Amino acid sequence: MKPSTTYLHLLRKTPFFAELNTAQLRWTIDHSHEWEAQIGAVIVDCTTAGSTEDVWILLDGGWQVESGARTYPAGHADPGKWFSAAHAADDCRLVATEHSYVMKISGADMRDMLSLGFAFDAHLDAGRQYYRKLFGPRSVQR
């Protein structure tokens, strides 16, 4: 993966960030890292993830969670549009399925964003339900 530039006007159109105001979008840009991922790029390997609390958001393109012999694809408007190793099986990987742009937000910054009232609850709740169906209830409590 290679670093990419986050543009406010494009971020505003991304489903995960569509409800944020301009100040919140700028805060997001200042507290995140955007990456360009080619097809097949491993975005997260759950066995070696530096922090399981980091949150990855699919801005454009597609990705899939791979766990064992199973794959779970998602697009930027699906419940699986965000990913955190804390909500997945220990042996999983997050892999780009097409040319994609992804954003990494640290767990600490995500907690700050939520405490500041960023409107992510519906997206996070839908994702938690999705990952609970895939990995069981313990995945949401890790």
Backbone torsions as a table, in degrees:
resi	resn	phi	psi	omega
1	MET	NA	153.2	176.8
2	LYS	-129.9	148.4	-179.8
3	PRO	-58.6	147.8	179.3
4	SER	-134.7	161.7	179.3
5	THR	-93.8	134.9	177.2
6	THR	-93.3	124.9	178.7
7	TYR	-105.2	130.4	-176.3
8	LEU	-56.7	-45.8	-176.4
9	HIS	-64.9	-28.1	176.1
10	LEU	-82.2	-38.7	179.2
11	LEU	-60.7	-37.8	180.0
12	ARG	-59.4	-28.1	-177.3
13	LYS	-89.7	-5.3	179.9
14	THR	-79.6	128.9	-175.6
15	PRO	-49.7	-41.6	-177.4
16	PHE	-62.0	-30.8	-174.3
17	PHE	-109.6	3.4	-172.4
18	ALA	-60.5	-26.7	-177.0
19	GLU	-90.8	0.5	-177.7
20	LEU	-83.9	149.4	174.5
21	ASN	-84.2	174.9	-175.5
22	THR	-60.7	-41.9	179.4
23	ALA	-62.9	-40.8	179.0
24	GLN	-67.9	-37.5	177.0
25	LEU	-64.5	-41.6	177.8
26	ARG	-64.0	-41.0	178.1
27	TRP	-60.6	-42.6	178.6
28	THR	-59.6	-46.8	180.0
29	ILE	-60.7	-40.0	-179.1
30	ASP	-72.4	-18.0	-175.2
31	HIS	-121.2	32.5	-179.6
32	SER	-149.7	172.6	176.2
33	HIS	-133.2	127.8	177.5
34	GLU	-100.3	143.5	-179.2
35	TRP	-132.3	146.7	170.9
36	GLU	-98.1	129.8	-178.0
37	ALA	-123.0	131.0	176.5
38	GLN	-86.0	163.9	177.8
39	ILE	-53.6	130.3	178.0
40	GLY	88.8	-7.1	179.5
41	ALA	-66.2	133.4	175.3
42	VAL	-83.4	115.0	-178.9
43	ILE	-83.7	-45.4	178.0
44	VAL	-138.5	133.3	169.7
45	ASP	-112.4	111.3	-173.2
46	CYS	-62.0	-22.4	179.8
47	THR	-78.1	-19.3	-178.2
48	THR	-126.5	9.3	-177.6
49	ALA	-57.5	129.5	180.0
50	GLY	-60.9	-44.1	177.8
51	SER	-136.9	123.0	178.6
52	THR	-73.2	-11.7	-179.3
53	GLU	-84.8	-15.2	179.4
54	ASP	-58.3	143.8	179.1
55	VAL	-113.8	127.6	177.4
56	TRP	-107.8	134.7	-178.8
57	ILE	-123.3	130.8	177.7
58	LEU	-81.5	112.8	-179.7
59	LEU	-85.4	-40.6	-178.9
60	ASP	-158.6	145.1	179.3
61	GLY	106.4	-142.9	-179.5
62	GLY	-156.1	155.7	177.4
63	TRP	-148.8	171.1	174.8
64	GLN	-145.4	147.4	171.3
65	VAL	-89.9	129.9	176.4
66	GLU	-111.6	126.8	179.4
67	SER	-141.6	114.9	-173.9
68	GLY	62.9	-129.9	179.3
69	ALA	-94.3	4.7	-176.1
70	ARG	-101.5	150.3	175.4
71	THR	-129.9	143.8	-177.9
72	TYR	-130.9	93.8	-177.3
73	PRO	-77.4	154.7	176.9
74	ALA	-152.3	151.3	173.9
75	GLY	-111.1	179.0	-173.3
76	HIS	-72.0	-6.9	177.4
77	ALA	-112.4	5.9	-178.5
78	ASP	-91.8	163.1	176.8
79	PRO	-57.2	-29.1	179.0
80	GLY	-86.2	24.6	-178.9
81	LYS	-74.5	-9.5	173.1
82	TRP	-127.8	157.8	-177.3
83	PHE	-148.1	140.6	171.1
84	SER	-141.2	133.1	-180.0
85	ALA	-59.7	-21.3	178.5
86	ALA	-64.6	-19.3	-177.1
87	HIS	-108.7	16.5	-174.1
88	ALA	-130.2	173.9	176.9
89	ALA	-71.9	154.2	-177.4
90	ASP	-62.7	-26.1	-174.3
91	ASP	-99.4	16.3	-172.6
92	CYS	-87.0	164.0	171.3
93	ARG	-137.1	147.9	173.0
94	LEU	-108.0	120.7	-171.3
95	VAL	-129.0	136.2	176.5
96	ALA	-69.0	132.2	178.6
97	THR	-101.6	-8.3	174.9
98	GLU	-156.3	170.9	177.4
99	HIS	-56.7	123.3	-169.9
100	SER	-138.8	160.7	170.3
101	TYR	-121.3	129.6	-176.9
102	VAL	-129.4	154.0	180.0
103	MET	-123.6	135.2	176.4
104	LYS	-108.2	127.3	175.4
105	ILE	-123.1	128.2	179.8
106	SER	-64.6	155.1	177.4
107	GLY	-57.5	-40.4	179.5
108	ALA	-63.8	-43.9	178.9
109	ASP	-66.7	-36.6	177.6
110	MET	-64.9	-41.8	176.9
111	ARG	-61.5	-41.2	177.0
112	ASP	-61.4	-44.6	-179.5
113	MET	-60.1	-43.5	179.4
114	LEU	-66.0	-39.3	179.2
115	SER	-68.6	-23.6	177.8
116	LEU	-87.6	2.3	174.8
117	GLY	88.4	17.9	177.1
118	PHE	-63.2	135.7	-172.4
119	ALA	-82.3	71.9	179.9
120	PHE	-110.6	-8.1	-170.9
121	ASP	-54.3	-45.6	-178.1
122	ALA	-62.8	-41.6	179.3
123	HIS	-66.7	-44.9	-178.8
124	LEU	-65.8	-42.2	179.0
125	ASP	-62.9	-43.9	179.0
126	ALA	-62.1	-40.5	178.2
127	GLY	-66.3	-42.2	178.3
128	ARG	-60.2	-42.6	177.9
129	GLN	-63.2	-41.6	178.7
130	TYR	-61.1	-49.7	-178.6
131	TYR	-69.1	-30.6	175.7
132	ARG	-63.9	-39.7	177.6
133	LYS	-65.6	-36.2	-178.5
134	LEU	-76.0	-44.2	-168.7
135	PHE	-117.2	-1.9	179.5
136	GLY	88.9	168.6	-174.1
137	PRO	-64.0	-28.8	-177.6
138	ARG	-66.0	-25.9	-177.7
139	SER	-64.4	-30.8	-178.2
140	VAL	-79.7	-15.4	-175.9
141	GLN	-106.5	2.1	-177.3
142	ARG	-66.0	NA	NA
